Amino acid sequence: MKICQYGHVMEGNVEINDDQDENFVSTRRLNLQLDNGGFSIALQNIATRQETSKKVYGTNGKMLYWRCLQVLLKKQVDIFQILFPYDAGELVLVVRLYWLKYMTARISDDPHAKVPTALDLISIIYLAIFKLRGYPIYVCDIIHALKENTIPYMKCLHLIPNSYLEQLPSYFLKCLEPYKLPLTNELYDAILENGLKICSDEQALEVPFNYYYPLIFKVFSELLVFPNAPSLFHICNNLVNKLDHKFQISFSHKADKFPELQAISYAIMTVKIYFIYYNEIDYTKWLEILTKYELNTEFHFANKQINDDELLNWSDFKIDKYCQWLYDNVVSEKSEDDLSVMDKRLYQIFNLDESLSSSGTKRKLDNEQDNDPTFIPLSQYLEDVASNNVGSKIKATDVRVIENKLFEKFTKTFGISKKLLTSCYDSAELEIKQKLVK
């Protein structure tokens, strides 16, 4: 061992006399080198840290973070062009313009300024597509794509060059790759907040109700499993026309005035009107079939509302799909050389690639679950609902049950809180009372 000038034992220079004399006395001889003391060791440690540390901080760190955001934005735009068939040239030009406006408004020397996140990038692309007014884009479709990791969000660091990540401070990483999905109003708030910055020349974006025709019909036919979806769609359309409601994205208002949420509020009102005044379907049977349909087809893996009873009823195929979702959204994209020793050992024990290939599990969309032996197509559920076309007179408590079910379903699908949906629905109900009820 070595001993420094302050008396601390250091690794190195120890000599022990193991030769035993007649009196069995062992001796220890220490060679001290005072010039190798703690001060020189400290200098060596500092030099080592300076060589190994590649992180950049301050203004340089922020500029590097903005470059990472720009790389991720380009990757996301490429995926949006696949999901929503737009002219690539037009979309890139609008996104580029909005990105420049966003950077101009957000880049600041203030150390306490809010750091832009991956969610801001999604909102910029949404506003660009909405501005083009071509293929309809709905927030619920984006939420679904984020859950499926079709649009990189919770797992996107592998899209950033390693040379950037090695220099980027760790507190920026969670902004590039959030740990949870935007399921409680976050995406709507980001769209309105960033729209105020990049669409400053327009205080509001007008949108006709027919822009939401595909969404409304899909809600009635696929989300709520109504065999008479055209009739419900007709009722909803007449209701909105009589109200003469103007739909617009107003950046000066809160999320409860978002047009997509207003549209589904009228859809909820339409379902209640149908069961109260038409009553052609037994609502109890409809709720029962709707619950079975959800259990068989819908995969709200990212929601916190999943309870133990629901998990026990999952089919083997649904469990496999959940494992696939974890693999797509949680498992790191790092190469084997970049993994820690413990992670390498875990991969040796649980080889995910081999297990997936051996099981034959192939990722499919929610409407293509033909690998599941227990899967029942949507047409069968629609037929089951239509066969129970004798409805009994419902009470106020029954209406409340229907309303609660609709609220539960829409909050999951549209990524909003129950409080926000309640506010939107109350506004729609008040508008109906003021304009239609004499």
N, C-alpha and C positions, 0 to 999 in steps of 0.2 A: 504493500500500500504506500501511497504518498501522503505526506502531511504538509499542508500549506503553512504559510508563515503565521497564520492565526490559530494553528493547532487543530484544524479540521483534517480528518482522515480522508484521503483521496485514493482513487484506484491507482494502483501502480506498485510502488517500490517497497515491498515487505519481504524481509528475509528472516526465516525462523530456523534456529539451530536445533536440529532434531537429534544431534549426537548426545547420548546420555552418558554422563560420567558416573563415578562411583556413588556420588550423593544424589543421583537422579535429579539434577537441577537443570531445567531448560532455560535457555537465554534467548532474548530477542534483540536483533540488531537492526536499527532503523537508519536508513540513509535519507537525509532531508535535503531537498533542493529548494531553497527559499525563493529562487528566481521564478519558480513555477507556481506562484501563489494565486489567490482567488481573483486578483485584479486581472491577471492575464487570461484566466479562464473566462471571466465575464466578457472580456473583449472578444474572445473566440466565439462565445454564444451569440453576441450581438452581430458579429460578422456572418454567422451561419443563418440567423433569422433574416438578415437583409438579403442574403443570396436566395433563400427559399421563398420569401414572400413576394408574390407577384400582384397582389391586390392594389387597386388604385382607388383613391378616396377623394372627397371634396368635389370640385368642379369637374375634374377628369373622370371621376367615378360616375357622376350624373350623365356626362356626355356618352360614356360607354353604355350606360343603361338605356339611353335613348336609341343608340345604335341597335341594341338587342331588341327593343320594342319594334323598331323598323323591320328587322329581319323577321320577327314573328308575325307582324302585320302582313308582310308579303306572302308568307306561307298560308295564313288564314284566308287571304283574298283568293288565292289559287283554289282552296277547298270550297269557298262560297261559290265560285264560278261553276264548280261541278254540281253542287247541291241545287243551286238556283240558276237556270240557264239564261245568263245575261251575256250581252256583247262584251267580250273581255276588254276590248280597247276602251269602251265608254266607262265601264266600271272602274278600271284602273285609273283613268283620268280623274274621275270624281273623288275616288278614295285618296288619290295623291293631293288633290286640292284641299280636301277636308283635313288631311294629315298635316299639311303646311299651316293651315289656320289653327289647328289644335296646338301644334308646337309653338306657334307665335303667342298663343294665349297662355300656355302652360309653362314654358321654359322660364325659370326665375332663379335669381341668386339667393332667394330667401331659403335658409336652411330648414325652416318649419313648413314650407309649402308642401301640399299634398302630393304624394308620388303617384304618377299615372300607373295603371295596372293593365293586365290582360283584358279585363272587362271593358275598359275604355276603348280598346281596339275593336272589340266586338260591336260596341255601340256606334263607332265611326263607320264601320262597314254597313251596319243596318241602315244608318241615315243615308249613306251613299246609294244603296239599293232602293230605298224608299223614294229618294229624290228622282231616280230614273223612271219610276212608276211603270215598270214593265211587268215582269213576273211578280205576282203577289208574294210578299214575304211577311211572315207573322212571327211574333216573339216566341210563341209556343213551339214553333218549328225549330227555332234556334236553341231553346231550352232542351228540347228532345235531342238535338244533335250534340249538345254539350254533355248530356248524360251518357250518350253512346260513345263519346269521345271521337265522333266523326269530325267535329271541329275541335282542334287542339285547345285544351284549356287547363285541366287539372294535371295533364301530363304532356308538357311541351318543351321542356328544357333540352331534350335531345335535338330539337330543331335549331338551337342556337349553336354557333361554332364554339368548339372547345377553347379556342384562343380567347374568346370573349368571356366565357364562364370562368376561366382560370383567374382572370383579373377582376371580375365583378365581385363587390362586397356581398357577403352572405345575406344581409338584410334586404337586398334587392331581389333575391331569388324567389321569395314567397310572393312578391308582386308579379313576377313573370309566370309563376306556377302556383295559383291559389290552392289552398287545402280543402276548400268546399265549393259547391256549386251555387250559383245565384238563384236560390229558390224562394227568397223572401223579398221581392220587389227590387233587388239590386240592379238588375238589367234595365228595368223601366226608369229607375232614378238616374242611371248612367246615361241613358239615351236623352233624357230631358236636360240633364246638367251639361252634357257636352254639346247638345244641339244649340243651347243658348250661346255657346262660344263660337261654333263653326258655322251656324246658320243665323248669324246676327242680322243679316239683311232681311230675314223673314222671321217674324215673331211667331208664326204658326204655319204648318203645312196642311192645307186642305186635302181631304180625302173623301170621295163619295162612298156611300154605304155599299154599293155593288162591289167595291174592292174587297169587302169581307164576305161576299157571297160564298166562295169556296169554303171558307173557315166555318161559317154558320152551318152549311149543309153537312160538312164533315163532323161537326159537333153532334148534330142530331142523329146521323146515320151510323157513324163509327164509334164515337165516344160514348153516346148514351144509348145506342142500340135500339133506335125506334124504327120499326118497319115502315111506318108512315112518315118518314122524314120529309118528303116533299110537302105534305100538308102542314107540318110544323114550320117548315121554312116559309111557306106562304103566309102563315099567321104572323110570323116574326117580321116579314117584309112589310106586310100591311100595317103592323103596329108602328114600325119606324117611320113609314111614309105619313101616317096620320099625325105623328108627333112632329114631323118636319125637322127632325134633329140633324144638326150639322156636325159631322165628324171632322176633327182636326187634331193634329199634334201641336199643342200649344206649349211652348217652352217656358212660359211664365206661370203655368199651372203645375199642380202636383200630379202624381201618378194616377190619382183617382179619376182624372179627366182623360186618361189615355184612351184613344178610340177603340183599340182592340178590347180593352177591359169593359168599355161601355157596350160594345157589341155582344159580348158574352153575358152581360147583365140583362140585356133584352132577351137573350136566349133562355136564361133562367126564368124570366117573367113569362115567356111563351110556354114553357113546360107547365108552369103553374096554371096558366089560363087553360091549357089543354085539359088537364086533369079535373079542373073545377067545372068547366062549362061543356066540354065534349065527352070526357069520361068514356072513351071507347075501349080502353085497355085497363085491366085490373092493375092498379099501381103496385100492390103488394107482390104480384107475380113478376111485374117488370123489375122491381128492386131486387128480387131474388135472382132472376136471370142475369141482371146487370152485375151483381156480385160475383156470380160464377164466371161471367165473361172476363171480369177484371182479374180474377184468380188465374185464369187460363192464359191470358194474353198480355196483360200489362206488367211491366217490370220496373217498378219505382225503387230501384236499388239505392239511389242516392237520397231518398227521403228518410227522415228520421221517424216517420209515423208507423213504420213497419213494426208490428207487435209479434210476440212469440207464437200466438195462436195462428196467425197468418203464415208464419214460417213453417209450422208443422204441416200445413196443407199443401206446401209446394210440391210439384212433381219433380221427378229426377231430371227432366229436361230443363226445368226452370232453375234448379240448383246448378246445373252445368252452365247455364247462361249467366248466372250470378258470378260463378267462378271466372267465366270469360270476361265479364265486366270488370272484376277486380284486376285481372291480368292486364286489361287494356288501360285502366285508369290509375292503378296504384303501383304495379310492378315497374321498377326502374328500367329505362332503356340503356343503361350503361353497358359497355362491353365487359367481358369477363376480366380483362386486365385492369379495368378501373375500379372493380369492386373491392371492398374490404375483405380481410381474411374471413371474418365471420359470415359475411354475405356469400362468399364463395362456398363456404362449408354448407350453408343452408341450401344453396342451389344444387350441391352434390346430393344432399339428402332428399330434397323435393325438386326434382327436375320437371319444371312446368312444361317445357317444350315437348318432352317425351310423353308426359301424361296426356297432353292435349292431342298429340298425334295418335297415340294408342287408343284413346277413347273415341276418336273420329268426330269430335265435336267441331262443328263449323259454325262460325258466327253468322247469324241470319237476322234479318229485320223482324220487327215484332209482328208484321203481317205475313210472314213467311215461315211460320213455325211448323213446317210439314215433317220435321224430324221427330217431333214429339208424338208418341203414340196416343197420348191423351188429348191432343189438340183438337178442338172443335172449331170449324170455320165460322166466320161472322154470319154467313147466310143462315146457318143452323140456329143461332141465337135469335136472329130476326124472325125466323119462322116460329120459334117457340113463343116469342112475345106476341106475334100476330095471332097465334092460336088461342090466346087468352084475351079475347076481345070483348068480354063481358065485364064491365067495370061496375063496382058498387059505389054508392054515393059516399064521397069522402068528407071528412070533418076537418076542422081547423087544425087539429093535432096531426092529421095525416099530411096536410099541406106543409106543416113544419118539418115532418120527417123527410118529405121529398126535397124540401129546400136545403136541409142539412146535408143530404146526400150529394146534391148538386154542388154545394159549396166545397165539400170535401174533395170532390173529383176535380173541380176547376182549379183549386189552389195548387194541387199537385201538377196538373198539366201545364198551367200557365206561369208557374214559378212565382206565386204571390202569396201574401199572408191572408188569413181569413179576415183580418181587420180591414185591409185595403179592399178586398172584394165586397165586404159588407158595405163599405162607404160608397163604392161604385153602384151597387144594387140599390141602396137607399136613395141615391140621386136619381136613378132611373125611375124608381117607384114614385118619387115625389113629382117628377116631370109628368108622369102619366096622370096622376091625380089632379095636377094643375091644368092640364090641357084637354084631357078626355073626360074626366069625371065632373059632371055638372052638379 
